[in-house]
Amino acid sequence: MGLQDIQDRIAKACTDAGRAAGSVQLIAVSKVQPNDRVRTVLEQGHRCFGENRVQEAMGKWPDFREDFDGIDLHLIGPLQSNKARAAFGLFQSIHSLDRPKLATALARIAQEEGHCPELFIQVNTGEEDQKAGVLPAQADGFVAECRAMDLPVRGLMCIPPVDEEPALHFALLAKIAERNGLAGLSMGMSSDFERAVALGATHIRVGSAIFGDRVPA
Ligand SMILES: *Cc1c(COP(=O)(O)O)cnc(C)c1O
């Protein structure tokens, strides 16, 4: 557990997969974690973090940004259209683009602001009712729709079903990304990031294995 341990495991997973060290970006998922744990990881030099709620991120990251330069913040949770503008001011990447209405809102704000976070389209690879994301069969069409709006689509993201082998979902996501010419793959969490690296993940989202168990609010 801890940052160094996870970095070592990523490096080994890269070597095992014949991938260049440093070809995987570690997003340290700090949602619900006490600020002192987050600060410790910042003091160790890490700068890339993930949050799943805009509101929660607004409450802590402006303060951390006063103390630490170069923070790279990723939104990994659902985004309501009415929070899109706030997300623009806070996040360098958004991993939860999952519907046309949100794409339209982001495109409009991007026009107005003259910039846009890098975007990952979330794919509901397990076709679960309760989970966000476009269905695999709709992914190609939605990628095209977003590109037609000039949105900077960097890649795809998935959260596999809890009770299935994640590697099947990582492989499916990689296949959809490849046929759409997308380089980014946001996949893999504390329990399965090595398998995600083996299947081509470019961004892994690791929370509890770095920070410890989340403290319930
Ligand atoms: C919380 C969360 C993670 C990190 O989960 P851990 O199991 O703590 O590594 C990754 N991705 C998303 C979308 C999350 O909400």
The ligand as an SDF file (V2000), in Angstrom:
LIG
                    3D

 15 15  0  0  0  0  0  0  0  0999 V2000
  -13.5540    5.3550   -6.5980 C   0  0  0  0  0  0  0  0  0  0  0  0
  -13.2190    5.1150   -8.0260 C   0  0  0  0  0  0  0  0  0  0  0  0
  -11.9970    4.5270   -8.3890 C   0  0  0  0  0  0  0  0  0  0  0  0
  -10.9550    4.0550   -7.3990 C   0  0  0  0  0  0  0  0  0  0  0  0
  -11.3840    2.9280   -6.7200 O   0  0  0  0  0  0  0  0  0  0  0  0
  -10.3800    2.0750   -5.7930 P   0  0  0  0  0  0  0  0  0  0  0  0
  -10.9930    0.7360   -5.7770 O   0  0  0  0  0  0  0  0  0  0  0  0
  -10.3630    2.7440   -4.4720 O   0  0  0  0  0  0  0  0  0  0  0  0
   -9.0590    2.0760   -6.4500 O   0  0  0  0  0  0  0  0  0  0  0  0
  -11.7290    4.3880   -9.7490 C   0  0  0  0  0  0  0  0  0  0  0  0
  -12.6240    4.7820  -10.6860 N   0  0  0  0  0  0  0  0  0  0  0  0
  -13.8030    5.3480  -10.3620 C   0  0  0  0  0  0  0  0  0  0  0  0
  -14.7190    5.7760  -11.4570 C   0  0  0  0  0  0  0  0  0  0  0  0
  -14.1380    5.5210   -9.0340 C   0  0  0  0  0  0  0  0  0  0  0  0
  -15.3190    6.0860   -8.7300 O   0  0  0  0  0  0  0  0  0  0  0  0
  1  2  1  0
  2  3  1  0
  2 14  2  0
  3  4  1  0
  3 10  2  0
  4  5  1  0
  5  6  1  0
  6  7  2  0
  6  8  1  0
  6  9  1  0
 10 11  1  0
 11 12  2  0
 12 13  1  0
 12 14  1  0
 14 15  1  0
M  END
$$$$
